[in-house]
Amino acid sequence: MVSASYFSLILPSIKIFGEESIISALKLSLGFILGVAILRLLDMITPHLHPGVSSLEKEGPAIQLKKNVLIFLAVTIHNIPKGLAVGVSLTLELVLAIGIQNIPEGLALALALRAAGLSKFQSLFYGFVSASVEPIFSLLGAFLIDIQSFFYPIQ
C-alpha cells in the first residue's frame, strides 16, 4: 500500500509542483499529515495485538475481544485508506493492483476466521463485510474530489 500510495498519488503530485505553486505542496502535506493522524487515532482507539505478543498485552482500550474479532477489525480498518486511494486517484493501475491484492487478503481473513471456529458462511460473511468498506470509501473519496478540488493536491 505504501508503494501504491506513493506511485499513484504522491509522485504525480510532486511532479506537478514544478508547474504549480507551493499551495499544491501544502495541500499534499496537509492531506498526508491528516491521513497519518487518522490512522494514529484508529491505532489508539482500536484494541489490537502485535505479532509475538500474548493476548494479555493488547494495546488500545481494555476491551475483551477474541482474536478473530481483532483480525476482522484490522483488515477492515486496513481497507479504509485503500478505498480512499482508489476513489481519489481513479487510475486503472491502482484499481487493478488493489483488486489483485484483495484476493489473498480476503482469503487470509476467511481462513483465519474459519480456523477460529466460525462457520463457512460466517467466515464468508465477515470477509464480505470487511471488504465492503473499500468501495464505500472509494465512493466517498471520489465524491470529496468531485465536490471540492481543494482536498486533492493535483489540479
HELIX and SHEET records of a PDB file:
HELIX    1   1 VAL A    2  SER A    5  1                                   4    
HELIX    2   2 TYR A    6  ILE A   10  3                                   5    
HELIX    3   3 LEU A   11  ILE A   16  1                                   6    
HELIX    4   4 ILE A   22  ILE A   45  1                                  24    
HELIX    5   5 SER A   55  GLU A   57  5                                   3    
HELIX    6   6 LYS A   67  SER A   89  1                                  23    
HELIX    7   7 LEU A   92  ALA A  115  1                                  24    
HELIX    8   8 LYS A  120  ILE A  147  1                                  28    
HELIX    9   9 SER A  149  PHE A  151  5                                   3    
END                                                                             
